[in-house]
Amino acid sequence: MIDIPQHHIVYGTCTDYVTGETLSDTDDERIRQHIARVLVEEKGYAKSALEMRRKIETLFAGQFVVSKIDITVHHRGKRLMIVRYAPGSLVTRERSAIAAARVLEQEYRIPLAVVTNGQDAELIDTETGEVLGVGLGAIPGRAEADKIFDKLRFVPFNDSKKNERELRILNAFDIEVCCAGGPCALPSAPEGRGGTEPLS
């Protein structure tokens, strides 16, 4: 077994509010679980509408990065919105959230993205990059999603050059930098193979 140093305090385990899975109990995970509860208990989405812990894997110039999408919200049979959590500044997270929403779904660009640090949030139009609203209250609930759904554009994002550009943005923005100042070592990560194909 490869020993990877822990970057967060692990208090034990917790149960995922949506899926019932057992997860490591960290400060960050507690915030993610709170966001999921807000989406269900305050925003009105069913648990079945929330898809937890999607990821996009990229490898460029030997740099392997796993971009995590904490929550993907489904509505009327479409992926409506992604929610990405990270502590700190929201502005620095905007571009990678847009990139993730553009490439996560193969058939269309997911129209909305939310970046949040648990206390504040931004709602972003993933076509234009415009910030549509600020604060946790700006996250559209199920009733609001019904009202705006027909105005949203679920258009294909299938230009190979644009797709690669977004994947490269994720690879650059989402690299985890440890306290030593470099990328964290990953077990069995392939090396030296650039490209846009997802890794399994």
N, C-alpha and C positions, 0 to 999 in steps of 0.2 A: 504494500500500500504506500502511495506517495503522500508524504506529510505536507500539507499546505497550511501555512500559518493563518490563523483566524484574524480577520480585520474588525470584527464586531464582537461585543460581549454576547455570549449565548447563555440565556437563563435556563434553558431546558427545552421543552417542546411546547407547541401550541397546536390547536386544531383550526384548520382553515375554515372561515365562516361560510364560504360558498361551497367548497367541495368536500369538506370533512377530512381532508388529508392531514397527516401529521407533519408539521413543519418545525424548523428551528425557531425558537422564541428569541428574537432580537428586538432592539428598539425600532429598527426600520420595519421589521415585519409587523410589529404592533400598529404602526402607522398605516401600513398597507391594509391590514385587516379593518382598521377604522374607516378607511376610504371605501372599502367594499360594503361595510355596514351603512354608510351614508348613502351609497347608491341604491341600496335595497330599502332601507327603513325611512329615508327622507326623500329620495328622488323617485321612488316608486317602481324601480326595475325588479323583475323577478330574479331570483338567484340563477335560474336557468339562462338568463340573458347575459350573464357575466362569464366570460372566458378568462381563466386565470393563468398567468405565467407563460404567455407565449414568448418565443425568442427568435431572433434572427442571427445566424452565425455568418461571419465574414472572415475572409483571409486575403489580405493584400500585402505583398512585399514581406511575407513571413510573419505578419502580425495578425494573430487569430483573436477575434473579439466576439463575445456573445452579448448582443443587445437585448435587454429584457423589456418586454411590454407587460407591465404589471396586470392590467385589466383591459380586456377588449369587450365593449358593450355592443350587444346585438339588438336590433329593433326591426320589426317587420321583415325578418329573413335576411337582413343585411348587417354587416359589421359597420356600425354607425360611428363609433368613437373609440379611440384608445386613450388610456390613462397611464401616464408614466410618473412614478414617484422618485424623487431624489432629494436629499437635504440640500439646503443652500439656495443659491440664486436660481430663479426661474428663467431669466433671460438667456443664460448660458445653456439651457436645456431645450429651448424652443426648436432650434434647427434640427437636432437629432430626432425629436419627436415627430416633426413634419416628415423627415426622411423615413422613419419607421412606418408611419401611416400610409406613405406612398407605395411601399414595397411589401408590406405584410400580407396583403390579400392579392393573389395573383390576377383575379378577374377585374378589380377596380381599385382606385385610390379610396381609402377610407376618408370620408370628408372632414371629420373633426378629430382634434387631438387635445388632450388636457395634460399640462405639466403642473405638478404640485409638489410642494415640500411638506405637505400635511397641514400647514397653517394658512397658506395662500395658494392660489391656483390661477392659471391662465387658460382660456379656451381659444383655440387657434383654428382658423380655416386652413386646411392643408393644401388647398389649391393656390391660394394667394399668399399664405404666410401671415395674414392679418390676424392680430389679436382681437377677438370678438368680445371678450369680456374678461374681467379680473375678479378674483375672489372665488371661494368655494361655491358661492351662490350663483356664479356664472355657468356652472356645469349644468347642462340641460337635463331636467328630469324626464320621466317617461311621457308625461302629458305634454311638455314642451316639445319633446322629440316628435310626437304625433303632429304638432302644428307646423313644424319646420321641415318635416321629412320630405315632402314633395318638392321643396325648393332646393334640396341638397343634390349635388352632382356626384353620382357614383360612376365616374368615367374610368375607362381603362387607363392604366399607366404602364404601357407595354413597349415604349421606346427603349431599346436595349441600352443605348448610350445614357439616356436619362436615368434608367434603372440602375446602371452601374455607378453613376455619379452619386445617387442616394445611398447606395451600399457603401461606397467609399466614405461618405460623410459619417455614416454610422460607425465604420471602422475607426475613423479618426477621433470622433467625439466621445465614443463610449468605451474606449480603452480604460481599464481599471489600473490606476497608478497606485502602487503600494508606498509605504513609508520610506522605502529605499530609493524612491524616485523613478522606478522603472515599471514596466508592465509585469503583472503578477504571473508567475509560472502556472501553466495549466497542464494537468496530466494528459498524456497521449495527444497533445495538440499537434496536428500536422505542421510541418515547417517547410518554408521555401516554395509554396505553391500559391501563386496569386490567382484571382478569379472571383466570379460572383456566384458560383454554384453553392447552395447551402450544404453544410456538412452535417452528417448524422452521427 
